[in-house]
Structure formats: C-alpha cells, structure tokens
Amino acid sequence: MTDADKDYPGHAHARAILDNVRDAIITIDGDGTITHFNRAAETMFERKAADTIGANVSELMPEPYRSEHTRYIGAYRDSGVPKAIGRIRDVHGQRAGGEVFPMELSVAEVISGPNPIYTAIIRDVTALRHATEVVRERERLAELGAIAAKLVHDIGNPLSGLTMRVEHMRRLADTPDGLPPEKLRASLDHVRNAAASMNALIRGFMDFARGQRLQRSKVDIAALLSVIVDLWAPVAAQSNASIVLDTGQGLLFVHADAEQLQRVFHNLIRNGVEAVAGGCGKTVRVSAELSDGRVAVSVCDDGPGVPANVDVFHLFETTKPGGTGIGLAVAKQIVSAHGGTISHRPRAGGGAEFRVELACGDEIEGPRA
C-alpha cells in the first residue's frame, strides 16, 4: 500500500479494482509518460509496473509508430481535434520480448487541473484472431474441393479442343500443299487463347489455394491508390472514359501487406474500367476517407452494375464473359485476412460501388485522440 493509499483509502479500493480486471489499463499524462500500469498490462506486455511507470508509452509500440509518437502528441496539441477518444480501435502493441500482437484499444480523457490524463483500456485479441483464422482456413479448405472439380472441368474442355486443333494442324502440314498462312494464324490464335484461359484458371486456383500470409508494414493508402490509378488511366482513356481519384487532404495509413492490397485494388479498378468500356459508362471514381476510425476505400463506376442475383465474391460467380470468377473471391480472402470488410452496392443512377474498410494503421499513440 502506498502512502497515498493510506491517506486516501478510496485510492486503495480503486487500485484493487484496476489491478484485478482482465483488461490492461494504462494511464498516461499529457507527455505520454506512464503513470499507472495494472497487473493485466504487466502480463500482456511482459513488463513489471515498477520498471514501466515513468517510461514513455511509445515503448509499448512497434516501429515505425514508436519513433513517430512525439509527432502524434504534437499534432493533437496543435489541433485539439479528437480522433480516437470514445472509440474502440484495432491496433498493435509490442511485448518486452519484441513480439508484435493485435489488440483492441479504447482511450478516455480526464481533465484534472491544468493537465489532462489519458486512460487506455486494452484487450489482447491474439486468441480471437487465431480462432477467426482457423475458421477461415476451414472454410477455404472446404472450397478447395469445389475448386478442384471446377478446375478439372474447365481445363478439360479447352485442353481437349487444344489437342484436336494441334492434331489438325499436323495433318494439314503433312499434305502436299502444307498449311495456308491464314489457317495457320487462326489455328495458332486458337491455341494461344486456350492456353491463356487455362493459365488464368491455374493462377487463380493457386492464389486461392495458398491462403494469405501477410507481411505487414505501414502503408500509405493514398500513395498506393495513386500508383494504381496512373497505371489504369491510359486503359480507361482508350474507351473515352476517365478515372477520378480523391483521397482528401488527410494522411491515411493502414498496417497491412502492401503487395496484397495492391492486388485487391488492381482488381477493383480494373473491373470498374471494364464496366465502363465500350461506351457503357464514362467515369470510375476512386476515393479514400476515414470512416468511424477505419480507412474506407470506394471504387465506383457508372457502368451497367451488378445483377442482383449474382454474388460476385462467391467462388466462380462472374458477370464477365470469359471471366474465371476467382478474382473477387481472392480479393475478399485478402481483405478478410487483414481483418477488414469488402462489399458492393448499386449506385443511384446506375453502376456499382465496391467498398473496402480496413483498420487504421495508427498504433498506441498516447494522447493522440
């Protein structure tokens, strides 16, 4: 019992409550200095309270957020605009041994005298995330049987036609007049298209079958989208269409696998461009914003839209002639692996909107609120 607890018995009662809840409770001052570190926090971060109280809260964060913590505090002091207080955020912490783990964070602000006090309530969701991944993996494996059957069927037909076409070319080549150039080109085009179709199916199967093993880092969503839009803008222009990008003025970061997210947004933007091709529409709009503490990316087009009876995220469901129906299923798999959501809805006046929501990339940022 501390001297303060002896003078104020209520302090001892409050401390006993805080030290016996299952969630980690950490209190910091306006400079980010830790002033209280309960027993659950000791277990969660593998640190003793005696060694942690007085340290800066940035020590509980992984890089690069640890190094940026001072800037976060300064930004909050300058703006005074709360962004996290009163919300539950999905973030990451770092244990004393270096292990980075997922957690849910809720921050409350208490004004006591001239200096504010911030209390963070933290829950380690490692077990929950693992259980979710196990369920997701079982669902994925259950679908692999359907994929294999579909693959055998869809590859069997073009492979049979490919074999027949090659045999036909060989027979014609053995005739006295040989194979006329125009027939040779037509036959080779058929072979090339069949091979490309089978290759697309095999790549899609491999993408879905391997699952998603993420290599996370801090990803600037605005920069990532800008690169992808620059790649697809010339393609859209060929159909007299355009791509409009709006990422606002704020910094939008997620803790994610940049390469995997690129695949998701390449797929969505490509689908939007294809939807407006041939005069079916004029514009694909790509936007990103903060929405309820999450980064939301929308890809909208004014094309023909998605039929109500088609689940485009279901394996082998497609609205495109010659489509494999695997691309959006893989996109959903990637987004789900990030703990995010992907959805679509019709747009007023025609077209479709696809929306991806991901947790913000801010880690424990002390009084950045």
C-alpha positions, 0 to 999 in steps of 0.5 A: 500500500502506498502512502497515498493509499493510506491517506486516501483509502478510496485510492486503495479500493480503486487500485484493487479494482484496476489491478484485478480486471482482465483488461490492461489499463494504462494511464498516461499524462499529457507527455505520454509518460506512464503513470499507472500500469495494472497487473493485466498490462504487466502480463500482456506486455511482459513488463513489471509496473515498477520498471514501466511507470515513468517510461514513455508509452511509445515503448509499448509500440512497434516501429515505425509508430514508436519513433513517430509518437512525439509527432502524434502528441504534437499534432493533437496539441496543435489541433485539439481535434479528437480522433480516437477518444470514445472509440474502440480501435484495432491496433498493435502493441509490442511485448518486452520480448519484441513480439508484435500482437493485435489488440483492441484499444479504447482511450478516455480523457480526464481533465484534472487541473491544468493537465489532462490524463489519458486512460487506455483500456486494452484487450489482447485479441491474439486468441480471437484472431487465431480462432477467426483464422482457423475458421477461415482456413476451414472454410477455404479448405472446404472450397478447395474441393469445389475448386478442384472439380471446377478446375478439372472441368474447365481445363478439360474442355479447352485442353481437349479442343487444344489437342484436336486443333494441334492434331489438325494442324499436323495433318494439314502440314503433312499434305502436299500443299502444307498449311495456308498462312491464314489457317495457320494464324487462326489455328495458332490464335486458337491455341494461344487463347486456350492456353491463356484461359487455362493459365488464368484458371491455374493462377487463380486456383493457386492464389486461392489455394495458398491462403494469405500470409501477410507481411505487414508494414505501414502503408500509405493508402493514398500513395498506393491508390495513386500508383494504381490509378496512373497505371489504369488511366491510359486503359480507361482513356482508350474507351473515352472514359476517365478515372477520378481519384480523391483521397482528401487532404488527410494522411491515411495509413493502414498496417497491412501487406502492401503487395496484397492490397495492391492486388485487391485494388488492381482488381477493383479498378480494373473491373470498374474500367471494364464496366465502363468500356465500350461506351457503357459508362464514362467515369470510375471514381476512386476515393479514400476517407476515414470512416468511424476510425477505419480507412474506407476505400470506394471504387465506383463506376457508372457502368451497367452494375451488378445483377442482383442475383449474382454474388460476385465474391462467391467462388466462380460467380462472374458477370464477365464473359470469359471471366474465371470468377476467382478474382473477387473471391481472392480479393475478399480472402485478402481483405478478410485476412487483414481483418477488414470488410469488402462489399458492393452496392448499386449506385443511384443512377446506375453502376456499382460501388465496391467498398473496402474498410480496413483498420487504421494503421495508427498504433498506441499513440498516447494522447493522440485522440 
